[in-house]
Amino acid sequence: MKTTFLLVRHGESLANKETFFAGQTDVPLLESGANQATLSAEFVKENYNVDIIYSSDLMRAYSTAECFSKVLGVDIIKDKGLREIHAGEWEGKQHGDLPTLFPEEYGNLWLNNIGKAVTPGGESVKELGERVINTLEKIAKENPEKTVLVTTHATPIRATQSIVEYGSVDKMGNVPWSSNASITEICYADGKWTLVHARIDKHLKDYKTSFAGNV
């Protein structure tokens, strides 16, 4: 039994535009992000047959899911297991300030060895990876032989790709960040994960947005 997943990073959010670390802080999707999501939904409609959408319950991801649902005509199920990392003391702080405020946790580990990073007062990247991959395995078992679109966040997608490719988050630094509303295709079959396509975003053209270099 195979389940195909399309992992979609949410469209541009307020936190993306204002360059602060959102984590599980609930920030809205911007109009630009909704436009990105609609473009990606149209791409998906042309290239896949999606059976159902699962979404992080955070506003920016769920609003992205709604754009896909409108174009694809399929239902959305919320799942807290798909949330962004709970970043504790980092949440709400400017990305540019974090290396100074947290030189070891952020300036060293997050930027240079993210798989080993632990957010102060929040989750470790390892905990995040386990949470998300376990959620995806549960969804796969509930949806055999289906194509499932998942609207989630940057760190969950990066951690998932690392687990799929390398077996853990330890080499997550080898995986680039996903751009807003980009699509990563993975498959789950017989207990094994396979990466098919990573960070599909050419269809976004001039609407593409991604993290700056200090994230």
C-alpha positions as CSV (number, residue, x, y, z in Angstrom):
1,M,0.0,0.0,0.0
2,K,1.4,3.4,-1.0
3,T,0.4,6.8,0.1
4,T,1.6,9.8,-1.8
5,F,2.2,13.1,0.1
6,L,2.4,16.6,-1.2
7,L,4.0,18.7,1.6
8,V,3.2,22.3,1.0
9,R,4.8,25.1,3.0
10,H,2.3,27.8,3.8
11,G,2.2,31.0,1.7
12,E,3.9,34.2,2.8
13,S,2.8,35.2,6.3
14,L,3.0,38.3,8.4
15,A,6.0,36.7,10.2
16,N,7.8,36.1,6.9
17,K,7.3,39.7,5.8
18,E,8.3,41.2,9.1
19,T,11.1,38.7,9.6
20,F,10.4,37.4,13.1
21,F,10.4,33.8,14.3
22,A,6.8,32.7,14.5
23,G,7.0,29.1,15.7
24,Q,3.6,28.2,17.1
25,T,2.5,31.9,17.4
26,D,-0.6,32.2,15.3
27,V,0.1,34.8,12.6
28,P,-2.1,35.4,9.5
29,L,-1.4,34.5,5.9
30,L,-0.9,37.6,3.8
31,E,-2.8,38.3,0.5
32,S,0.5,37.6,-1.3
33,G,0.6,34.2,0.5
34,A,-2.9,33.4,-0.6
35,N,-2.0,34.3,-4.2
36,Q,1.0,31.9,-3.9
37,A,-1.2,29.2,-2.5
38,T,-3.7,29.6,-5.3
39,L,-0.9,29.3,-8.0
40,S,0.4,26.2,-6.3
41,A,-3.1,24.7,-6.1
42,E,-3.6,25.3,-9.8
43,F,-0.2,23.5,-10.5
44,V,-1.3,20.6,-8.3
45,K,-4.7,20.4,-10.0
46,E,-2.9,20.0,-13.4
47,N,-0.4,17.4,-12.2
48,Y,-2.0,15.3,-9.4
49,N,-5.3,13.9,-8.2
50,V,-5.6,14.9,-4.6
51,D,-8.0,12.9,-2.4
52,I,-7.8,14.9,0.9
53,I,-6.0,17.8,2.6
54,Y,-4.5,17.7,6.1
55,S,-3.4,20.9,7.6
56,S,-1.6,22.3,10.6
57,D,-4.2,24.1,12.7
58,L,-2.2,27.3,12.7
59,M,-3.8,30.1,10.8
60,R,-1.2,30.6,8.1
61,A,-1.2,26.9,7.2
62,Y,-5.0,26.5,7.4
63,S,-5.6,29.5,5.3
64,T,-3.2,28.0,2.7
65,A,-5.2,24.8,2.9
66,E,-8.4,26.7,2.2
67,C,-6.9,28.1,-1.0
68,F,-6.1,24.5,-2.1
69,S,-9.5,23.2,-1.1
70,K,-11.2,25.9,-3.2
71,V,-9.3,25.0,-6.3
72,L,-9.2,21.2,-5.8
73,G,-12.7,20.7,-4.3
74,V,-11.5,18.4,-1.5
75,D,-12.0,18.5,2.3
76,I,-9.5,19.7,5.0
77,I,-8.7,17.9,8.2
78,K,-6.8,19.9,10.9
79,D,-4.0,18.1,12.8
80,K,-1.9,19.8,15.5
81,G,0.9,17.3,14.8
82,L,1.7,19.3,11.7
83,R,2.4,22.5,13.5
84,E,5.6,24.4,13.2
85,I,8.3,23.9,16.0
86,H,7.4,25.3,19.4
87,A,10.2,27.7,19.6
88,G,9.8,28.9,23.2
89,E,11.8,32.1,23.9
90,W,12.5,32.7,20.3
91,E,9.0,33.2,19.2
92,G,8.2,36.8,18.2
93,K,11.8,37.8,18.1
94,Q,13.5,39.1,15.0
95,H,15.7,36.6,13.1
96,G,18.5,39.1,13.0
97,D,18.5,39.5,16.7
98,L,18.5,35.8,17.7
99,P,22.2,35.1,17.0
100,T,23.1,37.8,19.5
101,L,20.4,36.9,22.1
102,F,21.1,33.2,21.9
103,P,24.7,32.8,20.5
104,E,25.0,29.1,21.3
105,E,21.4,27.8,20.8
106,Y,20.7,29.9,17.7
107,G,23.9,31.4,16.5
108,N,25.8,28.2,16.6
109,L,23.5,25.2,16.6
110,W,20.4,26.4,14.7
111,L,22.4,28.1,12.0
112,N,25.2,25.6,11.7
113,N,24.0,22.2,13.0
114,I,20.2,22.5,13.1
115,G,19.5,18.8,13.7
116,K,21.0,19.2,17.1
117,A,19.3,22.4,18.0
118,V,17.0,22.8,21.0
119,T,14.8,25.9,21.4
120,P,14.9,27.4,24.9
121,G,11.6,26.7,26.5
122,G,10.3,24.9,23.5
123,E,10.9,21.7,21.4
124,S,14.2,20.3,20.1
125,V,14.4,19.8,16.4
126,K,14.7,16.1,17.1
127,E,11.3,16.2,18.9
128,L,9.8,18.2,16.1
129,G,11.0,15.6,13.5
130,E,9.6,12.7,15.5
131,R,6.2,14.5,16.0
132,V,5.8,15.3,12.4
133,I,7.0,11.9,10.9
134,N,4.7,10.1,13.4
135,T,1.8,12.2,12.3
136,L,2.5,11.6,8.7
137,E,2.7,7.8,9.3
138,K,-0.6,7.9,11.1
139,I,-2.1,9.8,8.1
140,A,-0.6,7.3,5.6
141,K,-2.2,4.4,7.5
142,E,-5.6,6.2,7.4
143,N,-5.2,6.9,3.7
144,P,-3.8,3.9,1.8
145,E,-3.5,4.2,-2.0
146,K,-4.4,7.9,-1.8
147,T,-2.7,11.2,-2.6
148,V,-2.7,13.5,0.5
149,L,-1.8,17.2,0.4
150,V,-0.4,18.5,3.7
151,T,-0.2,22.2,4.4
152,T,2.5,22.8,7.1
153,H,5.6,24.9,7.8
154,A,9.2,25.3,6.9
155,T,10.9,23.4,9.7
156,P,8.5,20.3,9.6
157,I,9.2,20.0,5.9
158,R,12.9,20.3,6.2
159,A,13.0,17.8,9.1
160,T,10.8,15.4,7.2
161,Q,13.0,15.5,4.1
162,S,16.1,14.8,6.3
163,I,14.4,11.8,7.9
164,V,13.3,10.5,4.6
165,E,16.7,10.9,3.0
166,Y,19.1,10.3,5.9
167,G,17.0,8.5,8.5
168,S,17.1,11.2,11.1
169,V,17.3,15.0,11.5
170,D,21.1,14.8,12.1
171,K,21.9,15.9,8.5
172,M,19.1,18.4,8.2
173,G,21.7,21.0,7.4
174,N,22.0,19.4,4.0
175,V,18.4,20.1,3.2
176,P,17.6,23.7,2.0
177,W,14.6,25.6,3.4
178,S,11.4,25.4,1.3
179,S,10.1,28.6,-0.3
180,N,6.6,29.7,0.5
181,A,3.8,27.5,-1.1
182,S,6.4,25.2,-2.6
183,I,5.6,21.5,-2.9
184,T,7.7,18.5,-1.8
185,E,6.5,15.1,-2.9
186,I,7.2,12.0,-0.7
187,C,5.8,8.5,-0.7
188,Y,5.2,6.0,2.2
189,A,4.9,2.3,1.3
190,D,5.5,-0.8,3.3
191,G,6.9,1.2,6.2
192,K,9.5,3.0,4.0
193,W,9.7,6.6,2.9
194,T,10.9,7.9,-0.5
195,L,11.6,11.4,-1.7
196,V,10.2,12.0,-5.2
197,H,10.5,15.8,-5.7
198,A,11.7,18.5,-3.4
199,R,10.7,22.2,-3.3
200,I,8.7,22.4,-6.5
201,D,8.2,26.2,-7.0
202,K,9.1,27.1,-10.7
203,H,5.4,27.7,-11.3
204,L,5.5,30.6,-8.8
205,K,7.9,32.6,-11.0
206,D,8.2,36.2,-9.7
207,Y,5.8,35.4,-6.8
208,K,8.4,33.2,-5.1
209,T,9.5,34.2,-1.6
210,S,11.9,32.4,0.8
211,F,13.9,32.9,4.0
212,A,16.8,35.3,4.2
213,G,20.2,33.9,4.8
214,N,20.2,34.4,8.6
215,V,17.4,31.9,9.4
